């Protein structure tokens, strides 16, 4: 089973991502966080409760309060063993080539 955390503030985008993931046919446990703060809390609590992290984090690039890059910086600063094994991917609906993460 692949554990995925989707960090997405837009309900429509989250719905579409969820459908695409489920239609892949993979054995997936998907959790959705509506913003960076909720995702960080979920990750911290999940690790404390189960000592497990998701295999993959899909994070929206543009969110209010904290954007995707700020979330990734905060995730990197967490003191949680094994976080370096988590694959993170940035999601965006922008087609502007100048808005890429470094």
N, C-alpha and C positions, 0 to 999 in steps of 0.2 A: 504494500500500500504506500502510495506517495502522499505525504502530508503537504498541503499547499495553504499558504496564507495570502489572501488577496487584500490589499490595502487600497480601497477605492471609495471616494466620497460621492460619486455620482451613481444613483440607483440604477439607471438604465445601463451604464457601462458595466457595473457590477453584475447585473442580470445577464448581459451578453457574454461577459467573461465566464460566468458560472456555466451557462449553457454550452459554450465552446469546450470548456474543460470536461463537462459531463459527457458530451457527445464524442469525446476522444476515445471513450471505451476503457480508459485506464482505471485501475482501482485507486480511487482518490478520496481522501478526506479533506474537504475544503472548508476553511474558516474565512469569514469576511470581517474585516475591520473597516469602519467608516472614516477613520482618520489616523494620523500618525500616533497620537497619544493613546488611542484605543489599541492600536496594534502593539505598541511598546508594552503596555500593561498586560495585554494578552500573552505576549511572548515571555515576559518575566514571570507571570503567574503560571503559565503552562510549564515552564522549566522548573519552577519551584515545586509544582504538584507532581510532575511526571518525569522530570529530567530529560524531556524530549523537546526538540525544536522542530519546526517544519523543515521539510527537505527543500522547499522552494518558497520564496516570497516574491509575489508580483506586486509592485507598488506604482501607483499613479504618480506621474511626474508633477502634475499641477493639482494641489489641494490647498484649501484655506488653512490658515494658522501655521502649519509646517508642511512644506512641499516634500516631494519624494527624496530629494537629495538631503534635506534636513533630517528626514526619517532615517535614511541610510547612515548618516553621520551619527545619529543617536543610537542606532542599532550597533554600530561598530564600537561605540563607547560602553555598551553594556558589559558587565563582568559575568559573562555566562560561558562556561566551557562548551566547546563544540560549535560555537556560532560561525567559525571560519569554514565549516563544512556546508553551511546553508547557501544555496544558490539564490542570488537576488537578481531580478530583472525589472527594469523600469518600463512602465507602460505610458504611452502618450498617444493621443489622437492628432497631435499636431503634425503638419507636414513641413514645417519650417526647419530647414537643415541647420540653422544656427542655434536651435534649442536642444542640443544634445548634451547628455551628461558627460563629464570628463572622468 
